Amino acid sequence: MSIIRKVVNFYKDPDYFRNLLKIALPIMLQQLMFSLLNMLGGIFVGQKGDAAVAAVGFAGQIAFLLNLIHFGIVSGASMFTAQFWGKRDIPNLRRVLGLCLALTVSASLIFFTLAQVLPSQLLGIYSNDPVVIELGAKYIRTFSWTFLFFAVTFSYAVVMRSTGNVILPTGVSVGALLISIVLSYSLIFGKFGLPELGIQGAAVAAVIARFLECVTLLIIIYTHGSPVAASFRELTGLDRAFFARVMKPMLPVILNELFWSLGVTAYQIIYGQMGTQSYAAIKIVSDIEQIAFAVFIGISNATAVLVGNHIGAGREDEAYRYAGRSLGLGVLGGILLGIILQLVKVPVLSLYKVSPEVIRDAGNIFIVIAFFLWVRVNNMTIVVGTLRAGGDTVFSMFLDGFIIWIVGVPMAYLGAFVWHLPVYFVYLCAMSEEVTKWVLGIRRYRSRKWINNLTMHVEGLEADIAPAE
């Protein structure tokens, strides 16, 4: 009973739940809508067969790699912006936003150029199926235009979350997703007087939706006096000393996401080389799995904001408790969602018009997910909501960027090409990465070594820029 009493007392803090839900709920809604609509888009594409599912999936891996690099950049920036907001230091918050935009747009331009010039070669890394490569190459050439718009939208949206404003970017994003799914349906199947473009229609729809999302968000920000409504001078007011001090803790986060995303890419290559059907099963599962993660993406991002705010304000003990409470919620919620996934997998998988082998493999992968979902949820909260928020970026890079290469990728490779296991057992081999990360991550959380006040890094480097009126 004493343990139960301690747990109850640990969570007896209405401020924690009120502050967490204020930030997490809009993010959860955005992620849930994104996941549901992405799954619905996958179902649309799934009506075109195994090759179409694989083609869009492989093309999506290129976008996924870029998005993780973006995530590394904006996560690194949000470490500072959350703590600057805790101190109400608007000039430096805007300077970090400018650095974030410069990095995300540069990364997008590189990926856009590769997708335009070498689409078949990029897709050939994942698959040797000529039909899949041909379909995917046409898709990614069009879809890559979204890279440029998303870099701007994502940068502004994440910095706005650092200030506690999550409703505006979430509302704009959900509206864009709704437009995208309606246009996807219309252009894939030729509805409402629009041409039937097949999977190419999904790419066209995404470009239109991302453009409208970007323009709408910027108009609202700069007409309503948002704290992130920085002038061009404020965005570019970066001297060498400020750049160096901000980039020092940011760089490990960017490298973390780069190494981790390359590791995930290695997983996808392994699954893709196992055959089109194996990869199609993985793609279908990942679309559905995103729905399960929507709640916890909200919690981990909200935890990062709150932990960063508390550290910036000098309340380190409170930051430690907030992170711990979120970790506990992740264990309970992950177990419950794993059970729910088992209950709904059969009716959901029946919506896809793919081969019986793909459905069978996807069902077995869901069994593996059910056992490890809580571990993966905790790892996301440890890395995103705790270590990065506290500025512990070097250990975070080791935990998230290196363990995947030391443990996960080698185990998946052995399972696929040495032991010749079916795809669901190869997926199980990959989960060895998550278990290793969880053990090391919990130990790091308990040590408190991750708590660092990053605002101290730029003291004395105040922006010599008048704030925009």
MIDO-819994 format. One record per residue (C-alpha): residue in three letters; x, y, z. Coordinates in Angstrom, 1 decimal. Last residue first. Layout:
['ALA',[X,Y,Z]]
...
***
This chain:
['GLU',[6.4,46.5,-33.1]]
['ALA',[9.4,44.4,-34.1]]
['PRO',[12.0,44.1,-31.4]]
['ALA',[15.0,46.4,-31.6]]
['ILE',[18.1,44.5,-32.4]]
['ASP',[21.4,44.3,-30.6]]
['ALA',[20.6,40.8,-29.5]]
['GLU',[22.1,39.9,-26.1]]
['LEU',[25.3,37.9,-26.0]]
['GLY',[26.2,38.5,-22.3]]
['GLU',[24.2,35.4,-21.3]]
['VAL',[24.2,33.0,-24.2]]
['HIS',[25.1,29.8,-22.6]]
['MET',[23.3,30.6,-19.3]]
['THR',[20.0,30.2,-21.2]]
['LEU',[20.9,26.6,-21.6]]
['ASN',[20.2,25.6,-18.0]]
['ASN',[21.3,22.0,-17.8]]
['ILE',[19.5,19.0,-16.3]]
['TRP',[20.6,15.8,-18.0]]
['LYS',[22.8,14.7,-15.1]]
['ARG',[19.7,14.1,-13.0]]
['SER',[21.0,10.5,-12.4]]
['ARG',[17.4,9.1,-12.4]]
['TYR',[16.9,10.2,-16.0]]
['ARG',[20.2,8.7,-17.1]]
['ARG',[19.3,5.3,-15.6]]
['ILE',[16.0,5.4,-17.3]]
['GLY',[17.7,6.1,-20.6]]
['LEU',[20.2,3.2,-20.4]]
['VAL',[17.5,0.6,-19.7]]
['TRP',[15.1,2.1,-22.3]]
['LYS',[17.7,2.4,-25.0]]
['THR',[18.6,-1.3,-24.7]]
['VAL',[15.0,-2.4,-24.9]]
['GLU',[14.3,-0.2,-27.9]]
['GLU',[17.3,-1.5,-29.9]]
['SER',[16.4,-5.1,-29.2]]
['MET',[13.1,-4.2,-31.0]]
['ALA',[14.9,-4.8,-34.3]]
['CYS',[14.9,-8.5,-33.7]]
['LEU',[11.1,-8.4,-33.3]]
['TYR',[10.8,-6.7,-36.7]]
['VAL',[12.9,-9.5,-38.2]]
['PHE',[10.5,-11.9,-36.5]]
['TYR',[7.6,-10.2,-38.2]]
['VAL',[9.4,-10.1,-41.6]]
['PRO',[9.9,-13.9,-41.7]]
['LEU',[13.3,-15.2,-40.6]]
['HIS',[16.2,-16.0,-42.9]]
['TRP',[18.7,-16.5,-40.1]]
['VAL',[21.5,-14.9,-41.9]]
['PHE',[19.8,-12.4,-44.2]]
['ALA',[16.7,-11.2,-42.4]]
['GLY',[17.3,-12.0,-38.7]]
['LEU',[21.0,-11.1,-39.0]]
['TYR',[20.3,-7.8,-40.6]]
['ALA',[17.6,-7.0,-38.0]]
['MET',[20.1,-7.7,-35.2]]
['PRO',[22.8,-5.6,-36.8]]
['VAL',[20.4,-2.7,-37.3]]
['GLY',[19.1,-2.7,-33.8]]
['VAL',[22.2,-3.1,-31.6]]
['ILE',[25.2,-0.9,-32.4]]
['TRP',[23.5,1.0,-35.2]]
['ILE',[20.3,1.8,-33.3]]
['ILE',[22.3,2.4,-30.2]]
['PHE',[24.2,5.2,-31.9]]
['GLY',[21.6,7.9,-32.7]]
['ASP',[19.1,7.5,-29.9]]
['LEU',[21.2,6.8,-26.8]]
['PHE',[24.5,8.3,-28.0]]
['MET',[22.8,11.4,-29.4]]
['SER',[20.8,11.8,-26.2]]
['PHE',[24.1,11.5,-24.2]]
['VAL',[25.5,14.4,-26.2]]
['THR',[22.3,16.4,-26.1]]
['ASP',[21.7,16.7,-22.4]]
['GLY',[20.2,20.2,-22.9]]
['GLY',[17.4,19.5,-20.4]]
['ALA',[14.7,19.6,-23.0]]
['ARG',[16.8,17.3,-25.0]]
['LEU',[17.1,14.7,-22.2]]
['THR',[13.5,14.9,-21.0]]
['GLY',[10.7,15.3,-23.5]]
['VAL',[12.4,14.2,-26.7]]
['VAL',[14.8,11.5,-25.6]]
['ILE',[13.1,10.2,-22.4]]
['THR',[9.6,10.7,-23.7]]
['MET',[10.4,8.9,-27.0]]
['ASN',[12.0,6.1,-25.1]]
['ASN',[9.0,5.7,-22.8]]
['VAL',[6.7,5.4,-25.8]]
['ARG',[9.0,2.7,-27.3]]
['VAL',[9.0,0.7,-24.1]]
['TRP',[5.2,1.0,-23.8]]
['LEU',[4.7,-0.2,-27.4]]
['PHE',[6.9,-3.3,-26.9]]
['PHE',[4.5,-6.2,-26.3]]
['ALA',[1.7,-4.8,-28.5]]
['ILE',[4.1,-4.0,-31.3]]
['VAL',[5.2,-7.7,-31.6]]
['ILE',[1.6,-8.8,-31.9]]
['PHE',[1.0,-6.0,-34.5]]
['ILE',[3.8,-7.5,-36.6]]
['ASN',[1.9,-10.8,-36.8]]
['GLY',[-1.2,-9.0,-38.2]]
['ALA',[1.0,-7.3,-40.8]]
['ASP',[2.5,-10.6,-41.9]]
['ARG',[-1.0,-12.2,-42.4]]
['ILE',[-2.4,-9.1,-44.3]]
['VAL',[0.6,-9.1,-46.6]]
['GLU',[0.3,-12.8,-47.2]]
['PRO',[-3.4,-12.4,-48.0]]
['SER',[-2.5,-10.0,-50.9]]
['VAL',[-3.6,-6.4,-50.8]]
['LYS',[-7.0,-4.7,-50.9]]
['TYR',[-6.7,-3.0,-47.5]]
['LEU',[-9.9,-2.4,-45.4]]
['SER',[-9.6,-5.9,-43.9]]
['LEU',[-6.5,-4.7,-42.0]]
['VAL',[-8.7,-2.4,-39.9]]
['PRO',[-11.3,-5.1,-39.0]]
['VAL',[-8.5,-7.5,-37.9]]
['LYS',[-6.3,-5.0,-36.1]]
['VAL',[-8.9,-3.6,-33.8]]
['LEU',[-8.6,-5.8,-30.7]]
['GLN',[-4.8,-6.2,-30.9]]
['LEU',[-4.3,-2.5,-31.2]]
['ILE',[-6.4,-1.9,-28.1]]
['ILE',[-4.1,-4.2,-26.1]]
['GLY',[-1.0,-2.2,-27.2]]
['LEU',[-2.9,1.0,-26.4]]
['LEU',[-3.4,-0.1,-22.8]]
['ILE',[0.2,-1.1,-22.3]]
['GLY',[1.5,2.1,-23.8]]
['GLY',[-0.8,4.2,-21.7]]
['LEU',[0.4,2.7,-18.4]]
['VAL',[4.1,2.9,-19.3]]
['GLY',[3.8,6.4,-20.9]]
['LEU',[1.9,7.8,-17.9]]
['GLY',[4.9,6.9,-15.7]]
['LEU',[7.3,8.6,-18.0]]
['SER',[5.2,11.7,-18.0]]
['ARG',[5.3,11.8,-14.2]]
['GLY',[9.0,11.5,-14.2]]
['ALA',[9.5,14.4,-16.6]]
['TYR',[7.3,16.6,-14.5]]
['ARG',[9.2,15.6,-11.4]]
['TYR',[12.6,16.4,-12.8]]
['ALA',[11.4,19.8,-14.1]]
['GLU',[10.0,20.6,-10.7]]
['ASP',[13.3,19.9,-9.1]]
['GLU',[15.0,22.2,-11.7]]
['ARG',[12.9,25.3,-11.1]]
['GLY',[15.4,27.9,-12.3]]
['ALA',[13.0,29.6,-14.8]]
['GLY',[14.9,28.2,-17.8]]
['ILE',[14.7,24.7,-16.2]]
['HIS',[11.0,25.1,-15.6]]
['ASN',[10.3,26.3,-19.2]]
['GLY',[12.4,23.4,-20.6]]
['VAL',[10.6,20.8,-18.6]]
['LEU',[7.2,22.3,-19.6]]
['VAL',[8.1,22.5,-23.4]]
['ALA',[9.7,19.0,-23.4]]
['THR',[6.8,17.5,-21.5]]
['ALA',[4.4,19.0,-24.1]]
['ASN',[6.4,17.3,-26.9]]
['SER',[6.4,14.0,-25.0]]
['ILE',[2.7,14.1,-24.2]]
['GLY',[1.6,15.1,-27.7]]
['ILE',[3.8,12.4,-29.3]]
['PHE',[2.3,10.1,-26.7]]
['VAL',[-1.3,10.6,-27.8]]
['ALA',[-0.5,10.3,-31.5]]
['PHE',[1.5,7.1,-31.0]]
['ALA',[-1.4,4.7,-31.4]]
['ILE',[-2.5,6.6,-34.6]]
['GLN',[1.0,6.3,-36.0]]
['GLU',[0.7,2.5,-35.6]]
['ILE',[-1.9,2.4,-38.4]]
['ASP',[0.4,3.9,-41.0]]
['SER',[3.4,1.9,-39.7]]
['VAL',[1.5,-1.3,-40.0]]
['ILE',[0.5,-0.7,-43.6]]
['LYS',[4.1,0.2,-44.5]]
['ILE',[5.6,-2.9,-42.7]]
['ALA',[3.1,-5.2,-44.6]]
['ALA',[4.0,-3.5,-47.9]]
['TYR',[7.7,-4.1,-47.1]]
['SER',[7.2,-7.8,-46.7]]
['GLN',[5.1,-8.0,-49.9]]
['THR',[7.6,-6.1,-52.0]]
['GLY',[10.5,-8.4,-51.0]]
['MET',[13.1,-9.0,-48.2]]
['GLN',[15.2,-6.3,-49.9]]
['GLY',[12.5,-3.8,-48.8]]
['TYR',[12.5,-4.9,-45.2]]
['ILE',[16.3,-4.6,-45.0]]
['ILE',[16.2,-1.2,-46.9]]
['GLN',[13.6,0.0,-44.5]]
['TYR',[15.7,-1.0,-41.4]]
['ALA',[18.7,0.8,-43.0]]
['THR',[16.5,3.9,-43.4]]
['VAL',[15.6,3.7,-39.7]]
['GLY',[19.3,3.7,-39.0]]
['LEU',[19.8,6.6,-41.4]]
['SER',[17.1,8.4,-39.5]]
['TRP',[18.8,7.6,-36.2]]
['PHE',[22.2,8.9,-37.4]]
['LEU',[20.7,12.1,-38.8]]
['GLU',[18.3,12.6,-35.8]]
['ASN',[21.3,12.4,-33.4]]
['LEU',[23.5,14.5,-35.7]]
['ILE',[20.9,17.3,-35.4]]
['VAL',[20.6,16.8,-31.7]]
['PRO',[24.4,16.7,-31.3]]
['LEU',[24.6,20.0,-33.2]]
['MET',[22.1,21.9,-31.1]]
['PRO',[24.3,21.9,-27.9]]
['LYS',[27.2,23.6,-29.7]]
['MET',[25.0,25.3,-32.3]]
['VAL',[23.7,27.9,-29.8]]
['ARG',[27.1,28.9,-28.5]]
['ALA',[28.7,29.1,-31.9]]
['PHE',[25.8,31.1,-33.5]]
['PHE',[25.8,33.6,-30.7]]
['ALA',[29.6,34.1,-31.0]]
['ARG',[29.5,34.4,-34.8]]
['ASP',[26.8,37.0,-34.9]]
['LEU',[23.2,36.2,-35.8]]
['GLY',[20.7,39.0,-36.4]]
['THR',[19.2,37.3,-39.5]]
['LEU',[15.8,36.5,-38.0]]
['GLU',[15.7,39.8,-36.2]]
['ARG',[16.5,41.8,-39.3]]
['PHE',[13.9,39.9,-41.3]]
['SER',[11.3,40.8,-38.7]]
['ALA',[10.2,38.2,-36.2]]
['ALA',[6.5,37.3,-35.7]]
['VAL',[7.4,34.6,-33.2]]
['PRO',[5.9,36.4,-30.2]]
['SER',[2.7,36.6,-32.3]]
['GLY',[1.4,40.0,-33.3]]
['HIS',[-1.8,39.0,-35.0]]
['THR',[-1.1,39.9,-38.6]]
['TYR',[2.3,38.4,-38.8]]
['ILE',[1.4,35.0,-37.3]]
['ILE',[-1.9,34.7,-39.2]]
['ILE',[-0.4,35.4,-42.6]]
['LEU',[2.5,33.0,-41.9]]
['LEU',[0.2,30.2,-40.9]]
['THR',[-2.0,30.7,-44.0]]
['VAL',[0.9,30.7,-46.4]]
['CYS',[2.5,27.6,-45.0]]
['GLU',[-0.7,25.6,-44.8]]
['LEU',[-1.8,26.6,-48.3]]
['PHE',[1.5,25.4,-49.8]]
['ARG',[1.3,22.2,-47.8]]
['ALA',[-2.2,21.4,-49.0]]
['ILE',[-1.4,22.0,-52.7]]
['VAL',[1.8,19.9,-52.5]]
['ALA',[0.0,17.1,-50.7]]
['ALA',[-2.8,17.0,-53.3]]
['VAL',[-0.4,16.7,-56.2]]
['ALA',[1.4,13.8,-54.5]]
['ALA',[-1.9,11.9,-53.7]]
['GLY',[-2.9,12.4,-57.4]]
['GLN',[0.3,10.7,-58.5]]
['ILE',[-1.0,7.6,-56.8]]
['GLY',[-3.7,7.3,-59.5]]
['LEU',[-4.1,10.4,-61.6]]
['GLU',[-7.9,10.3,-62.4]]
['PRO',[-8.7,13.8,-63.6]]
['LEU',[-11.1,16.0,-61.5]]
['GLY',[-14.8,16.3,-62.2]]
['PHE',[-15.9,15.5,-58.6]]
['LYS',[-13.9,12.2,-58.5]]
['GLY',[-11.0,10.9,-60.6]]
['PHE',[-9.9,8.0,-58.4]]
['ILE',[-6.5,9.3,-57.2]]
['LEU',[-7.3,12.9,-57.8]]
['SER',[-10.6,13.1,-55.8]]
['TYR',[-9.4,10.9,-53.0]]
['SER',[-6.2,12.8,-52.7]]
['LEU',[-8.0,16.2,-52.9]]
['VAL',[-10.2,15.3,-50.0]]
['ILE',[-7.2,13.9,-48.0]]
['SER',[-5.1,17.0,-48.6]]
['ILE',[-7.8,19.5,-47.8]]
['LEU',[-8.3,17.7,-44.5]]
['LEU',[-4.6,17.7,-43.8]]
['ALA',[-4.3,21.4,-44.5]]
['GLY',[-7.1,22.2,-42.0]]
['VAL',[-5.4,20.0,-39.4]]
['SER',[-2.2,21.9,-39.9]]
['VAL',[-3.9,25.3,-39.6]]
['GLY',[-5.7,24.2,-36.4]]
['THR',[-2.5,22.7,-34.9]]
['PRO',[-0.4,25.8,-35.7]]
['LEU',[-3.0,28.0,-33.9]]
['ILE',[-3.8,25.7,-30.9]]
['VAL',[-0.2,25.1,-29.8]]
['ASN',[0.6,28.5,-28.3]]
['GLY',[2.6,27.7,-25.2]]
['THR',[5.7,29.8,-26.1]]
['SER',[7.7,26.7,-27.0]]
['ARG',[4.7,25.6,-29.2]]
['MET',[5.2,28.7,-31.3]]
['VAL',[8.8,27.7,-31.8]]
['VAL',[7.6,24.3,-33.1]]
['ALA',[5.1,25.9,-35.5]]
['TYR',[7.5,28.5,-36.9]]
['SER',[10.1,25.9,-37.9]]
['PHE',[7.5,23.3,-39.1]]
['THR',[5.8,25.8,-41.4]]
['VAL',[9.1,27.0,-43.0]]
['ALA',[10.6,23.6,-43.6]]
['PHE',[7.1,22.2,-44.7]]
['PHE',[6.9,24.6,-47.7]]
['LEU',[10.2,23.6,-49.2]]
['PHE',[9.8,19.8,-48.7]]
['THR',[6.3,19.9,-50.2]]
['TRP',[7.8,20.3,-53.6]]
['SER',[9.3,16.8,-53.1]]
['PHE',[5.8,15.3,-53.7]]
['THR',[6.0,15.9,-57.5]]
['ARG',[9.3,14.2,-58.1]]
['ILE',[8.6,11.7,-55.4]]
['TYR',[5.5,10.3,-57.2]]
['LYS',[7.1,9.9,-60.6]]
['ALA',[10.0,8.0,-59.0]]
['GLY',[7.8,5.9,-56.9]]
['LEU',[5.8,4.5,-59.8]]
['GLU',[9.0,3.6,-61.8]]
['ILE',[10.7,2.2,-58.7]]
['VAL',[7.8,0.0,-57.8]]
['VAL',[7.5,-1.4,-61.3]]
['PRO',[11.3,-2.0,-61.6]]
['ASP',[11.3,-4.0,-58.3]]
['ASN',[14.9,-3.8,-57.0]]
['SER',[13.9,-1.9,-53.8]]
['TYR',[15.2,0.4,-51.1]]
['ILE',[18.4,1.8,-52.6]]
['GLY',[16.8,1.8,-56.1]]
['LEU',[14.4,4.5,-54.7]]
['LEU',[17.2,7.0,-54.6]]
['GLN',[18.5,6.0,-58.0]]
['SER',[15.1,6.3,-59.5]]
['PRO',[14.6,9.8,-58.1]]
['LEU',[18.0,11.2,-59.1]]
['VAL',[17.5,14.8,-60.4]]
['GLN',[14.2,16.0,-58.9]]
['ALA',[14.4,14.0,-55.7]]
['LEU',[18.1,15.0,-55.2]]
['THR',[17.3,18.7,-55.7]]
['PHE',[14.5,18.6,-53.2]]
['PHE',[16.6,16.8,-50.7]]
['ILE',[19.3,19.5,-50.8]]
['LEU',[16.8,22.3,-50.8]]
['SER',[15.0,20.9,-47.8]]
['ALA',[18.2,20.7,-45.8]]
['SER',[18.9,24.4,-46.6]]
['VAL',[15.3,25.3,-45.6]]
['THR',[15.7,23.5,-42.3]]
['LEU',[19.0,25.1,-41.4]]
['ALA',[18.2,28.7,-42.3]]
['LEU',[14.8,28.5,-40.6]]
['CYS',[16.3,27.2,-37.3]]
['LEU',[18.9,30.0,-37.3]]
['GLY',[16.1,32.5,-37.7]]
['LEU',[14.0,30.9,-35.0]]
['VAL',[17.1,31.1,-32.7]]
['ARG',[17.3,34.8,-33.3]]
['ARG',[13.6,35.1,-32.5]]
['LEU',[14.0,33.5,-29.1]]
['ASN',[17.0,35.7,-28.5]]
['PRO',[14.9,38.8,-29.0]]
['ILE',[11.9,37.4,-27.0]]
['ASP',[13.7,36.7,-23.7]]
['ARG',[10.6,36.0,-21.6]]
['LYS',[12.8,34.0,-19.1]]
['GLY',[10.7,30.8,-19.5]]
['TRP',[10.3,31.8,-23.2]]
['PHE',[14.1,31.7,-23.5]]
['GLN',[14.0,28.2,-21.9]]
['ALA',[11.4,26.9,-24.5]]
['THR',[13.3,28.7,-27.3]]
['PHE',[16.6,27.2,-26.4]]
['MET',[15.6,23.5,-26.3]]
['SER',[13.2,24.4,-29.1]]
['ALA',[16.2,25.0,-31.5]]
['GLY',[17.6,21.5,-30.9]]
['SER',[14.2,20.0,-31.5]]
['VAL',[13.8,22.2,-34.6]]
['ILE',[17.0,20.9,-36.1]]
['GLY',[16.5,17.3,-35.1]]
['PHE',[13.0,17.3,-36.4]]
['HIS',[14.1,18.8,-39.7]]
['ILE',[16.6,15.9,-40.0]]
['LEU',[13.8,13.6,-39.1]]
['ASN',[11.6,15.2,-41.7]]
['LEU',[14.3,14.7,-44.4]]
['LEU',[14.6,11.0,-43.7]]
['PHE',[10.8,10.7,-43.7]]
['ALA',[10.6,12.4,-47.0]]
['ILE',[13.0,9.9,-48.5]]
['GLN',[11.0,7.1,-46.7]]
['GLY',[7.8,8.4,-48.3]]
['ALA',[9.1,7.5,-51.7]]
['PHE',[9.6,3.9,-50.4]]
['GLY',[6.1,3.8,-49.0]]
['VAL',[4.4,5.4,-52.0]]
['ALA',[6.1,2.7,-54.2]]
['ALA',[5.3,-0.1,-51.7]]
['VAL',[1.6,0.7,-51.5]]
['ALA',[1.4,1.1,-55.3]]
['ALA',[3.2,-2.3,-55.8]]
['ASP',[0.9,-4.1,-53.4]]
['GLY',[-2.3,-3.0,-55.1]]
['LYS',[-4.2,0.1,-56.3]]
['GLN',[-6.8,0.0,-53.6]]
['GLY',[-4.0,0.4,-51.1]]
['VAL',[-3.4,3.9,-52.3]]
['PHE',[-6.8,4.9,-50.9]]
['ILE',[-6.2,2.8,-47.8]]
['GLY',[-2.9,4.6,-47.4]]
['GLY',[-4.7,8.0,-47.7]]
['LEU',[-7.0,6.8,-44.9]]
['MET',[-4.0,5.8,-42.8]]
['ASN',[-2.5,9.3,-43.4]]
['LEU',[-5.9,10.8,-42.6]]
['LEU',[-6.0,8.9,-39.3]]
['SER',[-2.4,9.6,-38.5]]
['PHE',[-2.6,13.3,-39.3]]
['MET',[-5.8,13.7,-37.4]]
['LEU',[-4.4,11.9,-34.4]]
['GLN',[-1.1,13.9,-34.6]]
['GLN',[-3.0,17.2,-34.8]]
['LEU',[-5.4,16.2,-32.0]]
['MET',[-2.5,15.0,-29.8]]
['ILE',[-0.7,18.3,-30.4]]
['PRO',[-3.8,20.2,-29.5]]
['LEU',[-4.2,18.1,-26.3]]
['ALA',[-0.5,18.2,-25.3]]
['ILE',[-0.1,21.9,-24.6]]
['LYS',[-3.1,22.6,-22.3]]
['LEU',[-3.1,18.9,-21.3]]
['LEU',[0.4,19.2,-19.7]]
['ASN',[-0.3,22.5,-18.0]]
['ARG',[-3.5,21.2,-16.4]]
['PHE',[-2.1,17.8,-15.6]]
['TYR',[1.0,19.2,-13.9]]
['ASP',[-0.9,22.1,-12.2]]
['PRO',[-3.3,19.5,-10.6]]
['ASP',[-0.4,17.9,-8.7]]
['LYS',[-1.3,14.7,-6.9]]
['TYR',[0.7,12.5,-9.3]]
['PHE',[3.6,11.8,-6.9]]
['ASN',[1.1,11.5,-4.0]]
['VAL',[-0.8,8.7,-5.8]]
['VAL',[2.5,6.9,-6.7]]
['LYS',[3.7,7.2,-3.1]]
['ARG',[0.4,5.9,-1.8]]
['ILE',[0.5,2.9,-4.2]]
['ILE',[4.0,2.1,-3.0]]
['SER',[2.9,2.4,0.7]]
['MET',[0.0,0.0,0.0]]
***
